[in-house]
Amino acid sequence: MKAISLKLDDAVDAELEKLCAAVGRDKGDVVTEVVRQYVETARLRHALEDPALSRLYRELAEQDTALAEESIDAPGSDSSSRPA
């Protein structure tokens, strides 16, 4: 595991100390978890910006909508529960 140095302002450090004491966790563990979540979120956000993925999502959404409409309009379907 890699060790890094981190600068926090006094107010944030005090709040982090209180939180860690209240939940019984080590500050290093909490900071590691937060950084891991940030990295994962940034990675996913970057992946979602991929134009090919955006196109695929739109295509699948259109197919889902069409299938749902076919199911609603199918003979024997309960149209009374369909919004007017």
N, CA, C and O atoms as CSV, one atom per row, in Angstrom:
chain,resi,resn,atom,element,x,y,z
A,1,MET,N,N,0.845,-1.173,0.000
A,1,MET,CA,C,0.000,0.000,0.000
A,1,MET,C,C,0.891,1.236,0.000
A,1,MET,O,O,1.917,1.275,0.678
A,2,LYS,N,N,0.492,2.232,-0.758
A,2,LYS,CA,C,1.234,3.483,-0.893
A,2,LYS,C,C,0.795,4.463,0.187
A,2,LYS,O,O,-0.402,4.615,0.431
A,3,ALA,N,N,1.747,5.131,0.839
A,3,ALA,CA,C,1.446,6.174,1.825
A,3,ALA,C,C,1.546,7.530,1.152
A,3,ALA,O,O,2.466,7.777,0.373
A,4,ILE,N,N,0.582,8.424,1.459
A,4,ILE,CA,C,0.621,9.777,0.924
A,4,ILE,C,C,0.437,10.767,2.063
A,4,ILE,O,O,-0.028,10.410,3.145
A,5,SER,N,N,0.805,12.006,1.806
A,5,SER,CA,C,0.614,13.080,2.774
A,5,SER,C,C,-0.613,13.876,2.353
A,5,SER,O,O,-0.847,14.080,1.161
A,6,LEU,N,N,-1.390,14.322,3.321
A,6,LEU,CA,C,-2.627,15.030,3.039
A,6,LEU,C,C,-2.736,16.237,3.959
A,6,LEU,O,O,-2.515,16.128,5.165
A,7,LYS,N,N,-3.076,17.389,3.387
A,7,LYS,CA,C,-3.275,18.600,4.183
A,7,LYS,C,C,-4.766,18.882,4.288
A,7,LYS,O,O,-5.467,18.968,3.280
A,8,LEU,N,N,-5.243,19.026,5.526
A,8,LEU,CA,C,-6.635,19.378,5.787
A,8,LEU,C,C,-6.657,20.643,6.629
A,8,LEU,O,O,-5.789,20.853,7.476
A,9,ASP,N,N,-7.667,21.490,6.386
A,9,ASP,CA,C,-7.755,22.646,7.274
A,9,ASP,C,C,-8.206,22.148,8.648
A,9,ASP,O,O,-8.735,21.044,8.780
A,10,ASP,N,N,-7.987,22.978,9.663
A,10,ASP,CA,C,-8.234,22.545,11.038
A,10,ASP,C,C,-9.675,22.125,11.286
A,10,ASP,O,O,-9.923,21.157,12.006
A,11,ALA,N,N,-10.631,22.845,10.696
A,11,ALA,CA,C,-12.043,22.526,10.919
A,11,ALA,C,C,-12.393,21.151,10.342
A,11,ALA,O,O,-13.086,20.366,10.989
A,12,VAL,N,N,-11.920,20.861,9.140
A,12,VAL,CA,C,-12.196,19.557,8.514
A,12,VAL,C,C,-11.535,18.447,9.313
A,12,VAL,O,O,-12.137,17.396,9.538
A,13,ASP,N,N,-10.311,18.672,9.739
A,13,ASP,CA,C,-9.603,17.659,10.515
A,13,ASP,C,C,-10.332,17.386,11.830
A,13,ASP,O,O,-10.452,16.233,12.244
A,14,ALA,N,N,-10.817,18.438,12.486
A,14,ALA,CA,C,-11.535,18.254,13.750
A,14,ALA,C,C,-12.827,17.466,13.529
A,14,ALA,O,O,-13.150,16.574,14.313
A,15,GLU,N,N,-13.559,17.789,12.471
A,15,GLU,CA,C,-14.786,17.052,12.162
A,15,GLU,C,C,-14.491,15.592,11.824
A,15,GLU,O,O,-15.217,14.688,12.238
A,16,LEU,N,N,-13.420,15.376,11.068
A,16,LEU,CA,C,-13.032,14.008,10.727
A,16,LEU,C,C,-12.662,13.230,11.986
A,16,LEU,O,O,-13.042,12.068,12.127
A,17,GLU,N,N,-11.931,13.853,12.895
A,17,GLU,CA,C,-11.571,13.213,14.177
A,17,GLU,C,C,-12.824,12.814,14.946
A,17,GLU,O,O,-12.914,11.695,15.450
A,18,LYS,N,N,-13.803,13.735,15.039
A,18,LYS,CA,C,-15.040,13.449,15.768
A,18,LYS,C,C,-15.814,12.311,15.113
A,18,LYS,O,O,-16.296,11.405,15.793
A,19,LEU,N,N,-15.927,12.365,13.800
A,19,LEU,CA,C,-16.647,11.329,13.079
A,19,LEU,C,C,-15.996,9.968,13.291
A,19,LEU,O,O,-16.676,8.986,13.589
A,20,CYS,N,N,-14.695,9.914,13.136
A,20,CYS,CA,C,-13.978,8.643,13.283
A,20,CYS,C,C,-14.114,8.084,14.695
A,20,CYS,O,O,-14.271,6.878,14.884
A,21,ALA,N,N,-14.052,8.975,15.687
A,21,ALA,CA,C,-14.218,8.529,17.073
A,21,ALA,C,C,-15.635,7.992,17.288
A,21,ALA,O,O,-15.830,6.986,17.971
A,22,ALA,N,N,-16.614,8.670,16.701
A,22,ALA,CA,C,-18.010,8.266,16.890
A,22,ALA,C,C,-18.309,6.910,16.263
A,22,ALA,O,O,-19.084,6.128,16.814
A,23,VAL,N,N,-17.699,6.625,15.111
A,23,VAL,CA,C,-17.988,5.366,14.422
A,23,VAL,C,C,-16.912,4.304,14.644
A,23,VAL,O,O,-17.033,3.178,14.162
A,24,GLY,N,N,-15.858,4.673,15.377
A,24,GLY,CA,C,-14.817,3.708,15.702
A,24,GLY,C,C,-13.952,3.296,14.525
A,24,GLY,O,O,-13.541,2.142,14.411
A,25,ARG,N,N,-13.681,4.266,13.645
A,25,ARG,CA,C,-12.841,3.969,12.474
A,25,ARG,C,C,-11.598,4.836,12.498
A,25,ARG,O,O,-11.589,5.926,13.071
A,26,ASP,N,N,-10.558,4.337,11.869
A,26,ASP,CA,C,-9.298,5.050,11.732
A,26,ASP,C,C,-9.412,6.116,10.642
A,26,ASP,O,O,-10.030,5.879,9.604
A,27,LYS,N,N,-8.813,7.300,10.875
A,27,LYS,CA,C,-8.870,8.360,9.866
A,27,LYS,C,C,-8.304,7.898,8.533
A,27,LYS,O,O,-8.863,8.219,7.484
A,28,GLY,N,N,-7.229,7.166,8.552
A,28,GLY,CA,C,-6.631,6.679,7.311
A,28,GLY,C,C,-7.575,5.782,6.528
A,28,GLY,O,O,-7.633,5.847,5.300
A,29,ASP,N,N,-8.316,4.943,7.248
A,29,ASP,CA,C,-9.284,4.064,6.590
A,29,ASP,C,C,-10.405,4.868,5.934
A,29,ASP,O,O,-10.817,4.570,4.813
A,30,VAL,N,N,-10.893,5.889,6.641
A,30,VAL,CA,C,-11.971,6.722,6.106
A,30,VAL,C,C,-11.492,7.475,4.869
A,30,VAL,O,O,-12.192,7.512,3.857
A,31,VAL,N,N,-10.306,8.075,4.942
A,31,VAL,CA,C,-9.769,8.821,3.807
A,31,VAL,C,C,-9.538,7.885,2.621
A,31,VAL,O,O,-9.835,8.244,1.482
A,32,THR,N,N,-9.019,6.708,2.876
A,32,THR,CA,C,-8.806,5.731,1.799
A,32,THR,C,C,-10.130,5.369,1.131
A,32,THR,O,O,-10.204,5.285,-0.095
A,33,GLU,N,N,-11.177,5.154,1.932
A,33,GLU,CA,C,-12.482,4.823,1.378
A,33,GLU,C,C,-13.029,5.967,0.523
A,33,GLU,O,O,-13.574,5.734,-0.555
A,34,VAL,N,N,-12.883,7.189,1.002
A,34,VAL,CA,C,-13.389,8.348,0.258
A,34,VAL,C,C,-12.635,8.520,-1.058
A,34,VAL,O,O,-13.250,8.790,-2.090
A,35,VAL,N,N,-11.329,8.369,-1.034
A,35,VAL,CA,C,-10.541,8.495,-2.265
A,35,VAL,C,C,-10.909,7.378,-3.234
A,35,VAL,O,O,-11.031,7.622,-4.434
A,36,ARG,N,N,-11.086,6.169,-2.741
A,36,ARG,CA,C,-11.480,5.043,-3.597
A,36,ARG,C,C,-12.837,5.325,-4.262
A,36,ARG,O,O,-13.005,5.072,-5.455
A,37,GLN,N,N,-13.795,5.845,-3.499
A,37,GLN,CA,C,-15.104,6.185,-4.060
A,37,GLN,C,C,-14.981,7.284,-5.107
A,37,GLN,O,O,-15.646,7.231,-6.142
A,38,TYR,N,N,-14.137,8.279,-4.848
A,38,TYR,CA,C,-13.939,9.365,-5.806
A,38,TYR,C,C,-13.359,8.826,-7.118
A,38,TYR,O,O,-13.828,9.174,-8.202
A,39,VAL,N,N,-12.344,7.982,-7.008
A,39,VAL,CA,C,-11.695,7.425,-8.191
A,39,VAL,C,C,-12.695,6.591,-8.999
A,39,VAL,O,O,-12.743,6.700,-10.224
A,40,GLU,N,N,-13.486,5.765,-8.324
A,40,GLU,CA,C,-14.466,4.929,-9.020
A,40,GLU,C,C,-15.526,5.793,-9.701
A,40,GLU,O,O,-15.901,5.528,-10.844
A,41,THR,N,N,-16.005,6.815,-9.011
A,41,THR,CA,C,-17.006,7.711,-9.589
A,41,THR,C,C,-16.450,8.438,-10.806
A,41,THR,O,O,-17.129,8.550,-11.826
A,42,ALA,N,N,-15.225,8.930,-10.706
A,42,ALA,CA,C,-14.605,9.627,-11.835
A,42,ALA,C,C,-14.400,8.682,-13.013
A,42,ALA,O,O,-14.595,9.072,-14.165
A,43,ARG,N,N,-14.009,7.443,-12.731
A,43,ARG,CA,C,-13.819,6.453,-13.796
A,43,ARG,C,C,-15.143,6.166,-14.500
A,43,ARG,O,O,-15.196,6.111,-15.728
A,44,LEU,N,N,-16.198,5.985,-13.731
A,44,LEU,CA,C,-17.510,5.720,-14.325
A,44,LEU,C,C,-18.025,6.923,-15.110
A,44,LEU,O,O,-18.587,6.771,-16.195
A,45,ARG,N,N,-17.832,8.108,-14.561
A,45,ARG,CA,C,-18.271,9.320,-15.264
A,45,ARG,C,C,-17.544,9.443,-16.600
A,45,ARG,O,O,-18.150,9.792,-17.613
A,46,HIS,N,N,-16.263,9.158,-16.597
A,46,HIS,CA,C,-15.473,9.214,-17.836
A,46,HIS,C,C,-15.981,8.169,-18.836
A,46,HIS,O,O,-16.102,8.454,-20.028
A,47,ALA,N,N,-16.273,6.975,-18.354
A,47,ALA,CA,C,-16.769,5.914,-19.239
A,47,ALA,C,C,-18.117,6.301,-19.848
A,47,ALA,O,O,-18.384,5.994,-21.009
A,48,LEU,N,N,-18.961,6.969,-19.070
A,48,LEU,CA,C,-20.274,7.361,-19.565
A,48,LEU,C,C,-20.208,8.477,-20.600
A,48,LEU,O,O,-21.175,8.712,-21.325
A,49,GLU,N,N,-19.082,9.158,-20.670
A,49,GLU,CA,C,-18.906,10.210,-21.665
A,49,GLU,C,C,-18.513,9.645,-23.029
A,49,GLU,O,O,-18.408,10.397,-23.998
A,50,ASP,N,N,-18.297,8.344,-23.118
A,50,ASP,CA,C,-17.924,7.690,-24.363
A,50,ASP,C,C,-19.096,7.792,-25.347
A,50,ASP,O,O,-20.186,7.305,-25.047
A,51,PRO,N,N,-18.896,8.412,-26.509
A,51,PRO,CA,C,-19.983,8.582,-27.473
A,51,PRO,C,C,-20.618,7.257,-27.908
A,51,PRO,O,O,-21.832,7.191,-28.101
A,52,ALA,N,N,-19.822,6.218,-28.060
A,52,ALA,CA,C,-20.360,4.919,-28.475
A,52,ALA,C,C,-21.307,4.376,-27.403
A,52,ALA,O,O,-22.345,3.798,-27.726
A,53,LEU,N,N,-20.955,4.557,-26.149
A,53,LEU,CA,C,-21.800,4.098,-25.059
A,53,LEU,C,C,-23.099,4.902,-25.018
A,53,LEU,O,O,-24.165,4.343,-24.762
A,54,SER,N,N,-23.017,6.191,-25.264
A,54,SER,CA,C,-24.214,7.039,-25.304
A,54,SER,C,C,-25.158,6.591,-26.416
A,54,SER,O,O,-26.368,6.506,-26.207
A,55,ARG,N,N,-24.607,6.303,-27.601
A,55,ARG,CA,C,-25.424,5.821,-28.715
A,55,ARG,C,C,-26.095,4.502,-28.363
A,55,ARG,O,O,-27.286,4.320,-28.616
A,56,LEU,N,N,-25.334,3.582,-27.780
A,56,LEU,CA,C,-25.879,2.288,-27.395
A,56,LEU,C,C,-27.010,2.462,-26.385
A,56,LEU,O,O,-28.043,1.802,-26.491
A,57,TYR,N,N,-26.822,3.338,-25.414
A,57,TYR,CA,C,-27.864,3.582,-24.423
A,57,TYR,C,C,-29.142,4.088,-25.089
A,57,TYR,O,O,-30.233,3.609,-24.780
A,58,ARG,N,N,-29.013,5.047,-25.992
A,58,ARG,CA,C,-30.186,5.585,-26.689
A,58,ARG,C,C,-30.898,4.497,-27.497
A,58,ARG,O,O,-32.125,4.410,-27.490
A,59,GLU,N,N,-30.115,3.672,-28.193
A,59,GLU,CA,C,-30.704,2.586,-28.979
A,59,GLU,C,C,-31.451,1.598,-28.085
A,59,GLU,O,O,-32.565,1.185,-28.409
A,60,LEU,N,N,-30.847,1.225,-26.975
A,60,LEU,CA,C,-31.490,0.274,-26.071
A,60,LEU,C,C,-32.731,0.884,-25.429
A,60,LEU,O,O,-33.733,0.197,-25.233
A,61,ALA,N,N,-32.665,2.162,-25.104
A,61,ALA,CA,C,-33.832,2.833,-24.526
A,61,ALA,C,C,-34.978,2.852,-25.527
A,61,ALA,O,O,-36.129,2.629,-25.151
A,62,GLU,N,N,-34.681,3.117,-26.797
A,62,GLU,CA,C,-35.716,3.110,-27.830
A,62,GLU,C,C,-36.319,1.712,-27.974
A,62,GLU,O,O,-37.535,1.572,-28.108
A,63,GLN,N,N,-35.478,0.681,-27.948
A,63,GLN,CA,C,-35.969,-0.691,-28.057
A,63,GLN,C,C,-36.850,-1.043,-26.859
A,63,GLN,O,O,-37.894,-1.675,-27.015
A,64,ASP,N,N,-36.425,-0.631,-25.664
A,64,ASP,CA,C,-37.221,-0.899,-24.464
A,64,ASP,C,C,-38.582,-0.225,-24.554
A,64,ASP,O,O,-39.600,-0.819,-24.198
A,65,THR,N,N,-38.598,1.004,-25.026
A,65,THR,CA,C,-39.855,1.739,-25.164
A,65,THR,C,C,-40.765,1.038,-26.164
A,65,THR,O,O,-41.959,0.870,-25.914
A,66,ALA,N,N,-40.202,0.634,-27.287
A,66,ALA,CA,C,-40.998,-0.054,-28.311
A,66,ALA,C,C,-41.560,-1.364,-27.773
A,66,ALA,O,O,-42.724,-1.681,-28.018
A,67,LEU,N,N,-40.762,-2.121,-27.053
A,67,LEU,CA,C,-41.231,-3.389,-26.487
A,67,LEU,C,C,-42.330,-3.148,-25.457
A,67,LEU,O,O,-43.307,-3.896,-25.403
A,68,ALA,N,N,-42.177,-2.119,-24.650
A,68,ALA,CA,C,-43.194,-1.803,-23.648
A,68,ALA,C,C,-44.496,-1.409,-24.322
A,68,ALA,O,O,-45.572,-1.818,-23.886
A,69,GLU,N,N,-44.405,-0.618,-25.383
A,69,GLU,CA,C,-45.609,-0.207,-26.103
A,69,GLU,C,C,-46.280,-1.397,-26.783
A,69,GLU,O,O,-47.508,-1.476,-26.814
A,70,GLU,N,N,-45.493,-2.319,-27.325
A,70,GLU,CA,C,-46.054,-3.526,-27.936
A,70,GLU,C,C,-46.805,-4.339,-26.888
A,70,GLU,O,O,-47.890,-4.858,-27.151
A,71,SER,N,N,-46.227,-4.443,-25.719
A,71,SER,CA,C,-46.841,-5.215,-24.650
A,71,SER,C,C,-48.148,-4.571,-24.200
A,71,SER,O,O,-49.125,-5.273,-23.940
A,72,ILE,N,N,-48.175,-3.270,-24.109
A,72,ILE,CA,C,-49.378,-2.556,-23.687
A,72,ILE,C,C,-50.479,-2.701,-24.733
A,72,ILE,O,O,-51.650,-2.866,-24.388
A,73,ASP,N,N,-50.106,-2.639,-26.008
A,73,ASP,CA,C,-51.081,-2.701,-27.091
A,73,ASP,C,C,-51.461,-4.123,-27.493
A,73,ASP,O,O,-52.319,-4.306,-28.356
A,74,ALA,N,N,-50.846,-5.123,-26.891
A,74,ALA,CA,C,-51.102,-6.513,-27.268
A,74,ALA,C,C,-52.519,-6.916,-26.882
A,74,ALA,O,O,-53.036,-6.484,-25.852
A,75,PRO,N,N,-53.157,-7.760,-27.731
A,75,PRO,CA,C,-54.501,-8.259,-27.401
A,75,PRO,C,C,-54.471,-8.970,-26.049
A,75,PRO,O,O,-53.542,-9.716,-25.738
A,76,GLY,N,N,-55.494,-8.723,-25.269
A,76,GLY,CA,C,-55.570,-9.384,-23.949
A,76,GLY,C,C,-54.843,-8.646,-22.862
A,76,GLY,O,O,-54.891,-9.037,-21.696
A,77,SER,N,N,-54.153,-7.553,-23.243
A,77,SER,CA,C,-53.467,-6.804,-22.201
A,77,SER,C,C,-54.494,-5.967,-21.459
A,77,SER,O,O,-55.530,-5.609,-22.020
A,78,ASP,N,N,-54.220,-5.662,-20.229
A,78,ASP,CA,C,-55.135,-4.897,-19.401
A,78,ASP,C,C,-54.944,-3.420,-19.668
A,78,ASP,O,O,-54.094,-2.785,-19.044
A,79,SER,N,N,-55.717,-2.860,-20.583
A,79,SER,CA,C,-55.566,-1.450,-20.938
A,79,SER,C,C,-56.203,-0.541,-19.910
A,79,SER,O,O,-56.000,0.671,-19.967
A,80,SER,N,N,-56.974,-1.083,-18.962
A,80,SER,CA,C,-57.604,-0.235,-17.965
A,80,SER,C,C,-56.599,0.355,-17.008
A,80,SER,O,O,-56.876,1.377,-16.379
A,81,SER,N,N,-55.422,-0.266,-16.876
A,81,SER,CA,C,-54.407,0.262,-15.969
A,81,SER,C,C,-53.475,1.232,-16.681
A,81,SER,O,O,-52.579,1.810,-16.067
A,82,ARG,N,N,-53.697,1.408,-17.998
A,82,ARG,CA,C,-52.862,2.302,-18.776
A,82,ARG,C,C,-53.294,3.744,-18.521
A,82,ARG,O,O,-54.490,4.036,-18.487
A,83,PRO,N,N,-52.298,4.674,-18.336
A,83,PRO,CA,C,-52.659,6.079,-18.129
A,83,PRO,C,C,-53.381,6.617,-19.346
A,83,PRO,O,O,-53.075,6.243,-20.478
A,84,ALA,N,N,-54.343,7.500,-19.108
A,84,ALA,CA,C,-55.121,8.092,-20.209
A,84,ALA,C,C,-54.385,9.215,-20.877
A,84,ALA,O,O,-54.900,9.817,-21.819
